Amino acid sequence: MSGNCNLEIFITKSPLEVRLIEIFKGELRSLIISRDDEEIKLGNIYLGRVDSVNKQLNAAFVDIGIGQAGFLSGSDAQIRSGDNQKKRIISETYKEGDKVIVQVKRDISEGKGLKLTTKVELRARNLFATMGHSEIILSRSIKGVEFQKKIISILEQYKNPDFGFMIRTKAQFSEESFLVKEAKILTDTMNHLINESEQSKKPRILYEELDAIRIYFRNIDDGKIKRIMVDDRLLFSRIKQYLCEVAPSFLERIEFTNNSNIYFDSYDIDQKIQELFEPKLVLDSGVVLHFNETPALVAIDVDSHKLNHSGNSETFALDVNRKAAREIGRQIILRNLAGQIVIDFLPIKRKSSRKIITEIILKILKKDKRSILYGFTKLGLFELSRRRMGESLSHRFMTYQEPIRNVKLASSDLLDLINRELRQNPGKIFVAHCSPNLYRHMNANGNSNWKIFLGSIGPVVKLLENKKLLGFNFELV
């Protein structure tokens, strides 16, 4: 293992959810929350039936068998991407009643329905199988001629007129046996869903995407991983089995821990996660960031607060904006902010100053591959857009238009904290002081999660109502 491995991954399980936390050089870099009560359709592949075609929108509405039609735009309905030929309008491609294989490109979020595409792809760690063409396409970053010849000769054996392959950069570092294994699995899966679509008459699901945790390990590069810590034995076994299949190089770095509190406390993880749900973030430098998500856009305001303004105003503003830009880039990723994003930095007029700020944000968001930077406007605002992939953290877990976490997040946080404390202090009796709102929720007849949890741990936790606590807050003693 390389001596500069600085990435630590902590995976913690509670009765309601699994959280994957990335810590890079002591800093929170990524947070993934996978919940049992959320049905994620992003990446799923369906056999659909065209309900209607709207010529004005150049789009079709497609029934995929879930009770809500998906939206298929003309640009997403092209059979092949990258064709030089003129793109066809959707009414020339599909008519009402046609069967079509589609993949979910955007999940249901913020009042918007599913967005679909006919550019269907199955992903593995090193390869993609892509429907609609039979070509073998290599990543431009693969320079080795010998490897290019070898991988193409492998994939030629699986050539199919209905789909082709895309080869990811990391494939050149994988063993040949794993590339062959991936190619076979992708081929079998693609053939299966094509056959199922031909035999089926009604809309139905053909392929269900992996859960968020396995997608993470499918996509991540392993070069800088120091260790992977999991605090649940069953989950540890499942992740280890999956890594054995797709990334055996990770196996020497995955460990089970029954005391994740040590790591959470040493990096102050709970506090860092809580900050992601706050509309106001105070940096160590004293700079204050304000986040405001609206249906139209995300507004981020930079406030120098009480910092000393002495000296050159341009130099002062550039220094503040530098610190703010680094953190804003991180927060955009961590909070999963998307759509149109407008940042109000302190006023800077020099082109060189604006270029510095642009390069800082670009460097952070470059690997994200979801962002387009437009830069500074004439009014001095910085604009960018980011492709939506699921809801932002605040829309998933916060009460609408109120800077407090909702009952779903609060109850999940309470169970997660109890779970970790019990692992560290087995046999100890705990008292959970809950706000009136949270107390009513935890004791509601329909709250089966709390009853199941109590049944698994025994009568070691007592709930008390504390009217001094507001919103959905709690204290565990």
N, C-alpha and C positions, 0 to 999 in steps of 0.2 A: 504493500500500500504506500502511496506517495506521501512524502513528509509534509506536504502542504494541504492535506485534507482538512478542511475547516467546516464542512457542512455536517450538522447533526440533525437527525430526524427523530422526532418523538411522536409516537402514535398512542393515543389514550382512548379507552372505550368506556362509555357510560351506558346505562340501560336504553337511552334514546338515540345515541349517536356515536360516531367515531370521529376523532379529530386528528389530523396530521399537521404537525407543526415543524417548520423548517427554521433552524437557527444557524445563521452564517456569521462566523466571527463574533458570536455573542448577540447578534441582532436578529430580530424576527424578520424573516424574509418571505415566508409563505404560510398561509393558513387554509386548510381544506377541511370542511365540515360535511360529513356524509350522514344524513339522518334517515332513520327507518320510516318515518312518517311522511317523507317527501318522495314523490314519484317523478324521477327525472327521465325525460324522454330524449334529451339531446344525444345525437349519435345513433338512435334507434333507426332501423330500416323497416319500412312497411310496404305491403302491397296496397296501393290506393286505387280509388276510382274517381275519375273527374266528375265532380258535381255540377260545376258550371265554369264557363270561360267568359271573362270580362275583357272585351276588346279595348275599352277605354283605359283600363289599368294594365293591359298586356299581362294578365295574370289569370291563374285558374285557382279554384277552390277544390280541394281534394279530400274526399272522405277516406280516412285511414282506419276506421273501425273503432274509434275511441269516443264517439259521440260529439266530436267537435272537428269541423273541417280545418285543414291546414292550408296555408297560403303558399302558392307556387308562382313566383314571378317569372316573367319571360326570360330574364337573364339566367335564372336558376333552372330553367327548363330545357336548356340546350343539351343535346345528346353528348357533345364533347366540348371540353374547355380548351381554349387555345387554338381552335380552328381558324384558319385564315379566311374561310368563306364567310359570307354575310350571314349574320345571325337571323334565324327565322323568328317571326312573331309567333306567340304561343297558339293563336287560333289556327295556324297552319300546321302545328305539330300535334295538338290534342283537341279532341272534341268531347262533348258531354257523354259519359258512359265508358270512356276508354280506361283500360287498366294501365297503371304506371307504378314502377318501383321508385320509391322516394326515401330520402333520409332526412331526419330532423336536423335542421341547421341552426335554429334558434328555438329554445324552449318557451313555454308559456311564461310570461313575466309582465308585470306592471300593466295589466289589462290587455296586452297584446297576445294574439294566438300563436300557434306553432308556425314557423317558417320552414318550408321544405325545399329540397333540391333533388334533381335527378342525377346529379354528379355524385353517385354513390361510391363510397370507399370503405374498405375494411382495413383496419390498422393493426400492425404488429410492431414489435420493438424496432425491427430493422427494415421492414418492407410494408408497402401499402398495396392492396389490390384495388384497382379502380375500374368501375363499370363503364362501358360505352366505347372502349377502344382496346386494341390488343398489343399496344406498344410496350416496350420496356424502357423506362425513363430513369436515368441516373441523376443523383444530386450533382449540381455543378461543383460542389466541394470535393468530390471524389476525383482525384487526379491520377492515381496509380493505374497505368495501362493494364498491367497484369491482373489486378483485381477486377477491373472493368470486364475483361475477357472472361474471367472465371465466373463472376456473378451472372453475366448474361448467358453463359453456357448452362448454368444451373437453371435459370428461369425459363430458358427455351424449352425445357422438358415439360413445363407446365403451361405452355402457351395455349390460349383459348380465344376464339373469336369474340367472346362476350365481355372479356375483361383483360386488362393488362396489369403491369406492375410498376411501382415507383420505388426506387432504392434510396433509403435515407443515408446520410453521411456516416452515421455510426456503424453502418453495416460493414464498412471496411475494417473495423476492429473486432468483428465477431468471427467465431469459428465457422467453418464451412458447414459442419453438421447442423448448427443452429439455423443457418440460412435455409438449408434444405428443409428442415423441420417447419420453419415459418411458412415457406412457400407452399408446402403440402397442406398445412392447416388452412391457410388463406384460400387455396384452390378448392379444397373440400367444402369449406363454409360458403364460398361464393357459388359453387355449383349447386349446393343444397338449397340456398335461398332462391336461385333462379328456377330450379325445378319446382319448388314449393309455389312460387308465383304463377307458374304455368298451369299447375293443377288446381289452384284455388280460384274460386269464383267471387268470393266476398273479400272486402278489405280486411286485412289482418296484419299482425306483426310478424316479420320474417327473421329479425335479428335484434337482440337486446344488447346494448352497449354495456361494457364493464362498469362496475361501481367506481367512484371517484378515486379511491385509494389505489386500486389496481391500475387505473389509467395513469396515475402519477408515476408508479414504478415502471409502467410500460414506456413512458416517454422520457424519463430523467436520464441524464448521463451520469455515470458512476465515478468519474475521475476524482471528484473532490469530497466524496462522502466519507466521513470519519466513522460514524456509527448510526445504527437504526435501533431505537429503543421502543419496545412494545410492552404495555402494562396489563395485557389480558392474554391468558395462556391459549385459549381457543383461537383468538385472532392472530396471535403470534404463529401458531401452527399453520393457519390458512395462508398468511402472508409468506411464510417461509416456503410452503409448498409452491405457491405461485412464482416466487423468485427462483426456485429450483428449475422451473419450467422455462422462464423467460430471461432471467439474468442471474445465473449461478455465481457470478463474481461478487454479488451482494451478500452471499450467505455467510461469509466470514465476518461480516460487520453487523449482522442483526442479532440483538440480544433481548432476552426477557428481563423485565424488572418488576418487582412487586412494590417498589417505592419510588414512583415517578415524582413525588413531591420534592425530593432532593434536587432533581434537575429543574423542575418548575420554579422552585425558590431561588436556585443559583442564578437563573437567567431572568427571574421576575416575569415569567411567561404569562401568568394570569393577568397581571397589570397591563402588559403589552397588548394582550388580546382585548381587554376591556377598553383600552384607548381607541381601538378600531371602531367602536360603536359610538364614540363621542363626536359631536359636531365641531368641537373645539379641541385643538391639540397644541399644547405648549411644548416647544422644543427646549433642549438643554441650554441653547444659546439665548433663550428668552423670546425668540421669534414665535408668534402665534399664528396658527393656520385655522381658518374657518371653512367647513365643508357644508354646502347646502345643495341637496339633491332635489330637483324639481322634475315634473313630467317632461319639460322641454330640454333641460340641460343640467349639467353639474357645475356649480359655481364654487370656486376656491379662492379665498381671499387671504392675502399675506399682510400681516400686521406687525410692525416693528415694536409695538407696545411701548414699553418704557425704556427702550434702549437709548443710549446716549447718541444724539444726532450731531455731535460736534464734527467739524471737518468738512471735507468736500461732499456735497449731497449725492453726486453720482457714485463716488467710491463707496459711501455708506450704503446706498441702495443696492449696489452690485453685491456687496458683502452679505447683506441680509437675504437678497434674492438667491444667491448661491446656496446658502444653507437651506432656504425654503425649497428650492428646486429639487435638491437631493431627496428630501423627505417627501415632497409631493409625488415624485415618481414612485417611491416605495408605497405610499398610501394608495395611489391609484390601483396598483396591483393587489395589495393586501385587501382593500375594501371592495375589489372587483367593480370599480367605477367604469361606466361605459356610456356610449352615445356621444353627444357633443359636450366637451369639457372646456370651460373658460376659466383661466387663472388671472387674477388681478394682482400682479406683482407690484412692488414699489416702483415708482416711475423711473425708468432709465431711457436715455435718449441716444446714446452712442451705439452705432451698429456693432462695434466690437463687444460692448457689454451685452447686447441682446444675443449675439452669437454665442457667447459663453454660456448663457442660461439655456439657450436652445440645445447646445451640445450636451449639457448635463442631463437634461430630460431625455434626449435622444439615446444617450448611452444606457440609461436605466430601462427604457421601454423598448429598446431595439430587439432584445431577445424575446420579448413578449409576443411579437409578430401580430399584434392586434391593433396597433395604433398608427395613425397618420397625423403628423405634426404640420400645422399650417403657419406656426410662428406668431409673431407680434402683429397686431392690427394697427391701423392708423391711430386708434384711441389708446394704444399701449397695452391692450389685453392680449394674453397669449392663448391661442386656440389650438385644440387638437380634437380628434375623434378616435374612439376606441370601439371595436366590434364587440357586441354584446355576446356573452356566453353565460347564461343564467342570470339570476338577479344579484344585485349588490348585497353586501352583508346587511346593510341597514334595512333594505326592503324585505329581506328574508326574516329578520329577527327583531326589528324595531317597531314600536307602535307608530302608526302613520302621523307625521307632522308633530311628533313629540320626541324630545331627546332622551327617551328612556327605552330600555329593552322591553320587549313584549313578554308575555307570560310563557311562551314556548321556549325562548332563550333562557329566561330566569329559572324555570323548572329544570331545564337541562343542565344549567350551570350548577344548581343545587345538588342534583343527583351525582354529577361528575365529581364535585368536591367531596361529598359524603363517601363516594366510592374510593377515592384516593386516600382519604383520611382513615378509612377502615382498613385498607391494605397496610398502612403505616402503623396503625394502632388497633390491632385486632382485639375484640372484646370490650373496647371502650364504649361507653354510652354517650351519645351526642344529643344536643338540643339545637334544633333549627328554629331561630326566631324569624318569622316571616311577616311581611307587610300584609295588611288585611286582604288585598287583592290576590296575592300569591297564596295566602293561607286558604282562602275560599277555593281557589283552583286545585290545590293539592288535596283537599278534602272532598272535592266534588265526586258525586257518584260515578260520573263518566271517566274519571281519571284512572284508568286501568294500569298505566305505566307505574304510578306510585305504589299501587297495591301489589303489583308483581314484584317490584323492587323490594318492598318490605317483606314479602314472602320469601325472597332469596337470601336476605341478610338477617332476618329475625328482628325482634323488637328492641333494636339498639339505637333507634333515632326517634326522638319525640318532637312533634311540631307544636310551636307556640305562636299565637298571634301577637304581633308587636305593632301597636297603632302609631308608634313613633317613626316606623319605617314607611317610606313613601313608594309609590309606583309598584314595582315587583321586586323590591330589594329584600335581602335576607342576610342573616348572620349565623354562622355555625360555631357553637361553643361546646 
